[in-house]
């Protein structure tokens, strides 16, 4: 099913591509601009790093015994 997958960097038109089933052609057809017909240069999508997420920390409470000793 062809759907809009982005914006063309040459003419700002809609880039249409196949996502999901593509009628058994291997490999799937490349993404192309609906306005100017330009084709995607590669399969690699430009990405940005994920925003920083604070790490979750837990405090561990101890009962006063050392590791490896049986608990009375």
C-alpha contacts under 8 A as a table, 3 or more apart, distances in Angstrom:
res1	aa1	res2	aa2	distance
1	X	17	X	7.95
1	X	18	X	5.50
1	X	19	X	6.26
1	X	20	X	6.86
1	X	21	X	6.60
1	X	22	X	6.43
2	X	16	X	6.10
2	X	17	X	5.16
2	X	18	X	4.66
2	X	19	X	6.82
3	X	16	X	5.29
3	X	17	X	5.59
3	X	18	X	6.47
3	X	19	X	7.28
4	X	14	X	6.29
4	X	15	X	5.69
4	X	16	X	4.49
4	X	17	X	6.41
5	X	14	X	7.65
5	X	15	X	5.72
5	X	16	X	5.63
5	X	17	X	6.09
6	X	14	X	6.15
6	X	15	X	5.05
6	X	16	X	7.25
7	X	12	X	5.48
7	X	13	X	5.66
7	X	14	X	4.90
7	X	15	X	5.26
7	X	33	X	7.81
8	X	11	X	5.75
8	X	12	X	4.62
8	X	13	X	5.16
8	X	14	X	6.13
8	X	15	X	5.73
8	X	33	X	6.06
8	X	38	X	7.85
9	X	12	X	5.73
10	X	38	X	8.00
11	X	35	X	7.60
11	X	36	X	7.00
13	X	33	X	6.18
13	X	34	X	6.48
13	X	35	X	5.37
13	X	36	X	7.38
14	X	33	X	5.70
14	X	34	X	5.71
14	X	35	X	6.92
15	X	31	X	6.46
15	X	32	X	5.37
15	X	33	X	4.19
15	X	34	X	5.99
16	X	31	X	5.64
16	X	32	X	5.54
16	X	33	X	6.05
16	X	34	X	6.42
17	X	29	X	7.55
17	X	30	X	6.75
17	X	31	X	4.33
17	X	32	X	6.53
18	X	21	X	7.42
18	X	22	X	6.15
18	X	28	X	7.04
18	X	29	X	6.96
18	X	30	X	7.84
18	X	31	X	7.11
19	X	22	X	7.30
21	X	24	X	7.37
22	X	25	X	6.50
22	X	28	X	6.30
22	X	29	X	7.89
25	X	28	X	5.88
25	X	29	X	7.64
26	X	29	X	7.91
30	X	39	X	6.52
30	X	40	X	6.32
31	X	39	X	5.83
31	X	40	X	5.41
32	X	37	X	5.78
32	X	38	X	5.49
32	X	39	X	4.30
32	X	40	X	6.07
33	X	36	X	5.73
33	X	37	X	4.73
33	X	38	X	5.24
33	X	39	X	6.47
34	X	37	X	5.79
40	X	43	X	7.41
42	X	45	X	7.86
62	X	65	X	7.24
65	X	69	X	6.83
65	X	71	X	7.20
66	X	69	X	6.00
